[in-house]
Amino acid sequence: MTNFSKLVLKMTEYEGGCVERVNHFLKVFAFAKTIAEGEDVDDATKEILEAAAITHDIGIRVCFEKYGNCNGPHQEVEGPPIALEMLPACGYTHEQTERIC
């Protein structure tokens, strides 16, 4: 199984079956992938871009629990610590994880 497939499964599990959030990150991924292919982005950059698209809203759930909202500044604080644990567990390198975060 690829790193990307592991990440999609982990994110789906993390979102606890929230169909709206899973559909959203999959839609963002599809747009990012399409744009990257249209721009002939190299494979290494595309791998980072696709993982970033999947995890871009990873902090939403925590923000709602902690602050009652999911505004951008809160997500910028709460999202990276979650991604820093999840990405290496899916096989992403330290360098990739830092760039994705």
PASEBA-1860 file (N, C-alpha, C; in nm, 3 decimals):
! residues 101
1> MTNFSKLV> 0.085/-0.118/0.000/0.000/0.000/0.000/0.090/0.124/0.000 ~ 0.055/0.222/-0.078/0.136/0.344/-0.087/0.118/0.432/0.037 ~ 0.213/0.522/0.056/0.201/0.620/0.164/0.069/0.696/0.152 ~ 0.038/0.735/0.028/-0.083/0.813/0.005/-0.208/0.735/0.045 ~ -0.216/0.608/0.005/-0.333/0.526/0.041/-0.345/0.511/0.192 ~ -0.232/0.491/0.259/-0.233/0.483/0.405/-0.285/0.613/0.466 ~ -0.241/0.725/0.409/-0.284/0.856/0.461/-0.434/0.876/0.443 ~ -0.486/0.843/0.327/-0.631/0.858/0.305/-0.709/0.772/0.404
9> LKMTEYEG> -0.665/0.650/0.427/-0.733/0.564/0.524/-0.723/0.620/0.665 ~ -0.605/0.669/0.703/-0.587/0.727/0.837/-0.674/0.851/0.854 ~ -0.677/0.937/0.752/-0.759/1.058/0.761/-0.907/1.024/0.769 ~ -0.950/0.924/0.694/-1.090/0.882/0.698/-1.125/0.832/0.838 ~ -1.035/0.753/0.894/-1.055/0.704/1.030/-1.054/0.820/1.130 ~ -0.957/0.911/1.114/-0.945/1.026/1.203/-1.072/1.111/1.203 ~ -1.132/1.126/1.086/-1.253/1.208/1.075/-1.376/1.136/1.129 ~ -1.358/1.013/1.175/-1.466/0.942/1.242/-1.589/0.920/1.156
17> GCVERVNH> -1.569/0.907/1.028/-1.682/0.882/0.940/-1.761/1.005/0.904 ~ -1.710/1.123/0.934/-1.780/1.246/0.896/-1.773/1.259/0.743 ~ -1.881/1.223/0.679/-1.884/1.217/0.533/-1.850/1.353/0.471 ~ -1.898/1.461/0.530/-1.873/1.593/0.473/-1.724/1.625/0.471 ~ -1.654/1.598/0.579/-1.511/1.630/0.584/-1.429/1.536/0.496 ~ -1.466/1.408/0.492/-1.395/1.315/0.405/-1.417/1.355/0.259 ~ -1.540/1.382/0.222/-1.567/1.426/0.084/-1.491/1.554/0.051 ~ -1.482/1.644/0.148/-1.412/1.770/0.123/-1.264/1.747/0.096
25> FLKVFAFA> -1.196/1.668/0.181/-1.053/1.651/0.156/-1.027/1.573/0.028 ~ -1.117/1.482/-0.008/-1.101/1.410/-0.135/-1.122/1.503/-0.255 ~ -1.216/1.596/-0.241/-1.240/1.692/-0.349/-1.120/1.786/-0.365 ~ -1.067/1.835/-0.253/-0.950/1.923/-0.259/-0.833/1.848/-0.321 ~ -0.815/1.721/-0.282/-0.710/1.639/-0.341/-0.726/1.630/-0.492 ~ -0.848/1.603/-0.539/-0.871/1.587/-0.683/-0.836/1.716/-0.758 ~ -0.874/1.830/-0.703/-0.840/1.958/-0.767/-0.688/1.979/-0.768 ~ -0.623/1.953/-0.656/-0.477/1.972/-0.647/-0.405/1.881/-0.745
33> KTIAEGED> -0.446/1.756/-0.753/-0.385/1.659/-0.844/-0.402/1.703/-0.989 ~ -0.521/1.747/-1.024/-0.550/1.790/-1.160/-0.466/1.911/-1.198 ~ -0.458/2.008/-1.108/-0.377/2.128/-1.135/-0.231/2.090/-1.148 ~ -0.181/2.005/-1.057/-0.040/1.965/-1.062/-0.007/1.894/-1.193 ~ -0.095/1.806/-1.236/-0.072/1.736/-1.362/-0.076/1.833/-1.480 ~ -0.167/1.927/-1.476/-0.176/2.028/-1.582/-0.054/2.117/-1.589 ~ 0.008/2.138/-1.475/0.128/2.222/-1.467/0.256/2.140/-1.480 ~ 0.244/2.011/-1.501/0.358/1.920/-1.518/0.454/1.927/-1.398
41> VDDATKEI> 0.396/1.922/-1.279/0.474/1.925/-1.155/0.549/1.794/-1.140 ~ 0.673/1.801/-1.092/0.754/1.679/-1.074/0.692/1.589/-0.967 ~ 0.728/1.461/-0.972/0.666/1.360/-0.884/0.688/1.387/-0.736 ~ 0.807/1.430/-0.699/0.836/1.456/-0.557/0.748/1.569/-0.503 ~ 0.735/1.674/-0.581/0.651/1.788/-0.540/0.505/1.747/-0.538 ~ 0.464/1.667/-0.637/0.325/1.621/-0.643/0.289/1.537/-0.521 ~ 0.383/1.454/-0.474/0.357/1.371/-0.356/0.331/1.459/-0.233 ~ 0.410/1.564/-0.218/0.392/1.657/-0.107/0.260/1.733/-0.121
49> LEAAAITH> 0.234/1.782/-0.241/0.111/1.857/-0.267/-0.013/1.772/-0.237 ~ -0.012/1.647/-0.282/-0.129/1.562/-0.262/-0.151/1.531/-0.114 ~ -0.044/1.508/-0.040/-0.057/1.484/0.104/-0.105/1.610/0.176 ~ -0.055/1.725/0.133/-0.100/1.851/0.193/-0.249/1.875/0.165 ~ -0.293/1.840/0.046/-0.434/1.856/0.012/-0.522/1.767/0.102 ~ -0.477/1.644/0.125/-0.554/1.552/0.209/-0.559/1.600/0.354 ~ -0.451/1.657/0.403/-0.443/1.695/0.546/-0.470/1.843/0.572 ~ -0.508/1.918/0.470/-0.515/2.064/0.486/-0.610/2.111/0.597
57> DIGIRVCF> -0.711/2.035/0.629/-0.806/2.074/0.735/-0.798/1.982/0.856 ~ -0.684/1.921/0.878/-0.669/1.821/0.984/-0.700/1.876/1.123 ~ -0.687/2.005/1.143/-0.710/2.064/1.274/-0.853/2.103/1.303 ~ -0.943/2.088/1.208/-1.081/2.135/1.226/-1.147/2.072/1.349 ~ -1.141/1.941/1.360/-1.212/1.873/1.470/-1.164/1.923/1.606 ~ -1.032/1.933/1.624/-0.976/1.980/1.750/-1.018/2.125/1.775 ~ -1.018/2.206/1.671/-1.056/2.347/1.687/-1.201/2.361/1.733 ~ -1.291/2.283/1.674/-1.430/2.287/1.719/-1.441/2.245/1.866
65> EKYGNCNG> -1.366/2.143/1.904/-1.371/2.096/2.042/-1.313/2.198/2.139 ~ -1.201/2.261/2.102/-1.133/2.354/2.192/-1.191/2.494/2.192 ~ -1.226/2.544/2.071/-1.261/2.685/2.057/-1.405/2.709/2.012 ~ -1.472/2.605/1.969/-1.608/2.621/1.919/-1.614/2.675/1.777 ~ -1.499/2.688/1.713/-1.495/2.733/1.574/-1.371/2.674/1.508 ~ -1.362/2.693/1.379/-1.247/2.636/1.307/-1.178/2.742/1.222 ~ -1.164/2.862/1.276/-1.101/2.967/1.196/-0.955/2.936/1.167 ~ -0.903/3.000/1.064/-0.770/2.972/1.014/-0.658/2.976/1.117
73> PHQEVEGP> -0.649/3.082/1.196/-0.540/3.088/1.294/-0.541/2.971/1.393 ~ -0.660/2.928/1.434/-0.667/2.813/1.524/-0.620/2.686/1.453 ~ -0.660/2.669/1.327/-0.616/2.550/1.252/-0.466/2.550/1.231 ~ -0.407/2.667/1.211/-0.262/2.676/1.191/-0.187/2.629/1.316 ~ -0.246/2.647/1.433/-0.184/2.604/1.559/-0.213/2.456/1.586 ~ -0.335/2.416/1.567/-0.378/2.282/1.609/-0.351/2.172/1.506 ~ -0.345/2.206/1.379/-0.329/2.105/1.275/-0.192/2.039/1.267 ~ -0.084/2.117/1.265/0.048/2.054/1.247/0.084/1.947/1.350
81> PIALEMLP> 0.056/1.962/1.479/0.093/1.855/1.571/0.025/1.720/1.538 ~ -0.097/1.727/1.488/-0.167/1.604/1.450/-0.101/1.543/1.326 ~ -0.073/1.629/1.228/-0.010/1.582/1.105/0.131/1.529/1.131 ~ 0.203/1.590/1.225/0.339/1.545/1.258/0.341/1.402/1.311 ~ 0.232/1.358/1.369/0.222/1.219/1.414/0.173/1.128/1.302 ~ 0.075/1.174/1.226/0.010/1.091/1.127/0.098/1.063/1.005 ~ 0.165/1.164/0.954/0.240/1.149/0.828/0.353/1.047/0.837 ~ 0.440/1.052/0.939/0.544/0.950/0.948/0.487/0.809/0.964
89> ACGYTHEQ> 0.375/0.798/1.034/0.312/0.667/1.051/0.263/0.611/0.918 ~ 0.245/0.697/0.821/0.203/0.655/0.687/0.321/0.637/0.592 ~ 0.442/0.663/0.641/0.561/0.640/0.559/0.627/0.763/0.502 ~ 0.578/0.881/0.536/0.640/1.004/0.485/0.768/1.033/0.563 ~ 0.868/1.082/0.493/0.996/1.113/0.557/0.982/1.239/0.643 ~ 1.083/1.261/0.726/1.085/1.382/0.809/1.079/1.507/0.721 ~ 1.156/1.509/0.614/1.159/1.625/0.524/1.023/1.647/0.458 ~ 0.962/1.540/0.411/0.830/1.552/0.350/0.728/1.601/0.453
97> TERIC> 0.732/1.545/0.572/0.638/1.582/0.677/0.652/1.730/0.712 ~ 0.773/1.778/0.726/0.794/1.920/0.757/0.737/2.009/0.646 ~ 0.759/1.972/0.523/0.710/2.052/0.410/0.558/2.048/0.403 ~ 0.499/1.933/0.425/0.353/1.919/0.422/0.290/2.004/0.531 ~ 0.350/2.000/0.649/0.296/2.080/0.761/0.312/2.228/0.736
END
